[in-house]
Amino acid sequence: MQDNLTAWAFLLPALLLISLSILIPAVMTLVMSVNATGLDVSEPFQFIGLAHFQRLLVDPMARQVTLTTFIYLLGVVPLTIVGSLALAVLVNQRLPGKSFLRGVFYTPVLVSVVVAAIAFRWLYAENGLINGLLSVLLGEAFSPIGFLTVPQLALPAVMLVTLWKSLGYYMVIFLAGLQGIPKGLYEAAELDGSEGWRQHLDITFPLMRPYIILVAIVSSIAATKVFEEVFLMTQGGPANATQTIVYYVYDQAFTELEIGYACTLGLALFLMVLVLTLVRLVFAGDQPPA
């Protein structure tokens, strides 16, 4: 009995913190999604049932931001897997200065999202570095490109920031997997005539499957919840071309003051992330320990 009380005493601060930061806001979100009033606690509770959920089903903007979010996911995740795995394979070789290269590739992970977004916004500006270099290369006939003002270019431009920030992080995960592969397998494959990229096809990629699944699901969840890059670089524009689900939740809550509807959107996002998490659990037996 005394041991149980001691254990609960140590757990109590963490439980209080979790309750204040997660459980209570989650319950309030659920309550406000069926409430017609806003944040004013002096207003009486007005139960409206599933009205917000019915609005969500017919809201064209909700469909658009969901589609944009999935495009973002489908654009970022494959490139993240391929790019980070390629970097991991590179820095796992016997190269001079490979420790330095590992540090260089991991450095973007340490950069704040705010700093990265502002820096890329300057790079993308019509009088920024990228347009400046293109004007030098192409001459006076070159017209500045509006990377963040053209709807067709804005979303890929924001995706690039997420990709640049995340490659080093997932590279470390893949590098841990690569270093766990016995070198004797490569030596045996070389004796069988397998060399170069053939060895990666025969050995590396099959044995890295659990890590690839892990990175795919974790990066998918991160891409689904993207917000900072959009908020700092485009504010959801131009013409809502970069407005994702999380940014739409923010816009409805703090710009339109549609608190109840924003909570409903947040619950829909929670269900999406939950589905991705369940997919991860399905493949948990094939994944390396976290």
N, C-alpha and C positions, 0 to 999 in steps of 0.2 A: 504493500500500500504506500509506504513511504517513498519507494523508488518511483512509483507511478506519479505521485504528487511532484516529485523533483523533475521528472521528465516533462510533465505538463507545465511546470513553472518556466523551464527553459524554452518550451515551445510557444508560450503565451505571447511574447513580443512579436514573433513572426506571424502568429495567427491574427493578432490585432492589425498588423501591417497589411496582411493579405485581405482581411475583411474591409479595411478602410479604402484600399486601393483597387480591389477587384470585386469582391463579393457584393458590397453595398452598392457601388456604381452599376453592377450588372442587374441587381434587383430593381434599382431606380430606372434603368433603361427599359426594362420589361414593363414596369408600371406606367411610365410616361408614354410608351408606344400605344397604350389603350386609353390615353387621357387627352382631352381636347385642349387643356390649358397649357400655359408655358411654364417658365421657371418661377413665376411669382407664387410663392407658397401661400400667400394670403387668399388666392383664388380657390374656390372649392373644386374638388376633384370631379371631373365630368367624364364618366365612362362612355366611350364611343365604340367599344368592341374592336372589330377588325377593320374599321374604316380606313386607317392608315395603311394596312396591308392591302386592302382593295385598291387604294390609290397607287400603291407601289406597282401593282400588276398592270395598271393602265398608263403609268407615267412614261412617256416616250423618252424623257431625259434619263430616267433610271435605266432603260434598256440601252441607251447610247453609252452611258458611262460604264455599264457592265461590259458591253462589247469592247470599249476602249481598254478596259482593264485586262480583258482576256487577250487582246492584241498585244498589250504591253507584256503580259506573261509569256505569250508564245514567241515574242521577239527577243526577250531578255534571257529566258531560261536556257534554250538550246545553245545560244552563244556563250552563256556563262559556263555550261558544262564543257563544251568543246575548248573554249579558251583557257579555262583554269586547269583542265586536264593536260592540255598541251604545255602550259607553263610548268606544271608539276613534273611532267616527263623531261622537260628541258633541264630544270634545275636538279633533277635526280641523276643526271649524267656526270661523268668525271670531267668537269670543265674547270679551267682556271677561273677563280673568282666567283664560284657558284654561290658561295655564302653572301657575297655582295649582291648578286642577282636576286637571290631570295629576298633580301632586304628591300631592294628596289621595287620588286613586284608586290611586296606586302605593304609598302608605304601608303598607297591610297586608302587602305583600310583604316589607317590611323588618322586620316584627314577628316575633319568634321564635314557632315553632309552640307551644312550651311556654307562653309568655306568652299567646298567643291562646286556647289550650285552657283554661287556668285562668281567664282573663277571661270566656269564654263559659260556663264551668261556674258561675261566680258569677251571671252574668246569667240562666241557666236555673234557678237554685235556687228552691225554693218561696217563699223570702223574698227573692228576688233582684229586680233592677230590672224585668224584664219582667212578672213576676207582680204586682209593686207597681204598675206603671202600669195593668195590666189591672184591678186591684182598685179603683183610683181612678176609672177610666172606667166600670166596670160596677157598682160599689157593693158593698154587703155581701153580696149574693147570689152574688158571685163566689167560686169555690173554686179555690185555687192549682193550677196545672197542673204535673204532674211530667214536664217535658220529657225528663229523662234517666232517669226511673224507669218510664215507660210504654213497653212494647216497641214499640208502633206509632209513637211519637213520637221515640224515642231515635235511630234511624238518620237520619231527616231532620235532627234537631238537630245531629248530628255532621257531616253533609254540608254544612250551612250554614257551618261553620267552614272547611272545605276550600274552599268556593266563595268565601267572603269573602277568604281568603288568596291565591287564585290569579287573581282577576279582573284585578287591576292588572298582573300579569306578562304575561298573554296580551294585555291591552290594548296593551301596548307593541309586541308582535309585529304585531298588526293595524294599529296606527298607522303602523308602518314600511311596511306594504303600502299603506295608503291614501295616504301621501305620495309613493309611487312611481307613482301613477296620474296621467297628464297632465291638467291642469285643462282643456285644450282639448277633451277628450272631453265634459266636463260642459257646456261652452259650446256645443258643437255639438248636444248633446242638447237643450239649452234652446231652441235655434233650431228644432229639430224638434218642439217642443211638450212635451217631457218635463220635468217639474218635480217638486220635492219628493222624496217617497219613490219616485216612478217612476224617477228617475235612479239611485237605489241599486239598484233591481231590474234596470234595463237595463245599468248600468255597474259599480257597486261590487261587488255580489255575484258576478257572473261572473268579474271580474278578481281577486277575493280568494279564489277557489277553492283555489289552492295553499296559501295561508296557513290557510284553514279546515281543510284536510286535515292540515296540520302540527300545528295546535293540537289537533285531535280526537285524533290518535294520541299525541302527547306527554302530553296530559291524561289519556288512557285508561291509559297506562302508570303515571302518577303515582297515579291512583285505584286501580289494581290493587295497588299497593304501600303503600297507606295504613296507618299504624300509630300514629303519635304521638297523633293526635287521639283514637283509640279507647282507647289505653293511659291517657291522662291524664284523659279525661272519663268513661268508662263501664267500663273494664276488661273490655270484651267483653259486658257485660250491658246491660239486664236480660234474664234468660232467654236469654243468648247472642244477643240480637237484633242486636248491633253487632259480633259477632266476625267479623273478616275473615280471609283466608288468612294474612297476615303475623302477625296477633295469635295465630292458632292455632299457627303455627310456634313463636312465642315461648312460648306456654303449654305446648306439648308438650316443648320443650327445657328450660325453666328452672323450670317448676312440676311437671310430671309426670316430668321427667328421662328422657324417651323420646328420647334424642339421635338414634338411628338413624332413627326414624320422623320426627322433625322435619327431618332432612336430606332425607328422601324428599319431604316436603311442600315443602321449599325447592326441590328439583329440579322438582317439578310447577309451582311458581310461576315458576321460570326458563323453563320451556317456554311458559307463558302469555305472559310478557313477550317471549320470542323471537318468538312468532307475531305479536304486535303490532308488533314491530320489523320483521319481514319485510313486513308490510303497508305499513309506512312506506317501505321500500325499493322496493316495487312502484310506489308513487306518487312515488318520488323525482324522476322526470323532470318532474312537475307542480309540485314544491315549490320555494320560493325557497331560495337557498343559506343554510345554517345559519350 
